[in-house]
Amino acid sequence: MNATSGVLMTDAFLFWFLAIVTLVSALSVILMVNPLFSALSLVMSMVGVAALFVTMQAYFLAGVQLIVYAGAVMVLFVMVLMLFDLNLEKKAFSRGPGSSFLKIASVGLFAGLLIGGVVFSELMTAENAETTATLAKTDGTRALGRLLFEQYLWGFEVLGVLLLVVAIGAVALSRSKGGTHAKH
Amino acid sequence: MGSDSLEISINVIKMILIFLMMVQAVPILVWLERRGSAFIQNRLGPNRVGPLGLVQLLADAVKFLQKEEFIPAKGIRVLYYAAPVIALVPATLAFLAIPIGAPMSLEAFELFGSEWGPYRFALQGYEVGVGIVFVLGVSSLAAYAVLLAGWGSGNKYSILGALRASSQMISYELALGLSIVGVILLYGSFNFSDMILAQQGPLAIKAFGRELVIGWLPNWGIFFQPLGAILFFAATFAESNRLPFDLPEGEAELVAGFHVEYGGFKMLLFFIGEYGHMMVASGLMATFYFGGYQVPFMSPDQVLAWVSTWAPGANSAAVISSLLHHVVFLVKIAVFLWIFIHVRWTLPRFRYDQLMDLGWKTMLPWALANTILTAIVIAVAAS
């Protein structure tokens, strides 16, 4: 067996398998009636994206995707969903013209994204090749860190401040009059 | 995976063997836990079946396999069946990424009538460049097993246990992640093998361009990161839901928490998941702070050189030295596993508010302080 063709074949198989898993679970996020199953499908699609990162040798991104999104953010989502009575949500989102319109609209948006991705794929792969060329020279994580803390430091810090503002805002809202943690 | 059929098959067999090793260690640990708890509480424990009660494990396994298949009436079938499997996956994936022995470099040799080129086999399931990030990422998924089990069982106790468990895991994951930033700064790498190789020989402290060597101590991470080591070990107790952090299954208030409705083999899978997490935590402790698979005071090359003096042939020397390192690693892991068991039968359970206070108000700030202090010290000492 030719070693290179074998590697290419496994790569292609892995890619299609992961892509199908990711897309099917992404679709079921909007098609599931029960919000809890939607959230779990979102987790599945995030894990799929992380695995796709691994096949592209972006190990650090894959790990961070797992730790931050699948491991922390979505756990909170699922936890909060479990605390609510979901029957009302099920009713609200499973019948009526409003919900069907939303569903059709989101499928349309998704299809648009897909078509856009295919149409502009040349553009994306061209950029990709350039970045991988720069990343290949050094250790990927190191390069990522250098980019974040040197070239894009301003944006990085602004995003951090934005997150802080959101967190403080959430606390302030919940403690203000009428909020869930209001003092009076 | 490898460049030819022999290398690929050896790598696959290696993965399966390490997985089996992890699964097979569980009955032994259960036996150790029961005998150990009996020893601590001045009882005898299971001592009737076979020598020292060791065959009790086999009897238990048969019992688990023969239990009645059961699904709670209000449960959700898919989630109820998926949860035990999901409990097993993160621990397995994480354990396979930890190096459990020195890599063996084999010279070209002849087998089955053909030449096989020089190989280098790492004694771990697979090598991941950013090992720490991978292990943290994979084991952060363990919370889902608990959540799905709680929700899928359709039982109030289950869901209360699941909610407790997941909030506890999220809280302590922060302290866990921050406590090892010091280690990453110290070794300047995310890679387990790099970290282990940085802990060779006797303790050597490099600062201001000079080097201080302390001959009677090994060059282990614990001497550079004592606070980080303590925080990390405590956080792993919370991550694997062991006492004193086993509120998710607090018997007095929740019967058995998230696995109330589970029995038989599904229950056993949760068990394997929990012990798997203990093994991963012990392996990480050894790798980060206690020199990994290395023999204290000796580098892998020195061990290989010593083995070569009496072993027949270079390849057998490489194999023997790798296995020797593996045994050293097992001894180190066993010590930490025993500490896990000893702590479980020594300390009482925390109250829930105490648990959250400890995680958010004590361990997180200390881990942050450790990170900043380490960064400053490294920056100053390197100048």
Interface residues (C-beta under 8 A of the other chain):
Chain A: A3 L36 L40 V43 V47 A50 Y59 F60 A62 G63 V64 Q65 L66 I67 A70 G71 A72 V75 L76 V78 M79 M82 L83 G140 T141
Chain B: S3 D4 V128 G129 V130 V133 F134 L136 G137 V138 S140 L141 A143 Y144 L147 L148 G150 W151 I159 A162 L163 S166 S167 M169 I170 E173 G177 F190
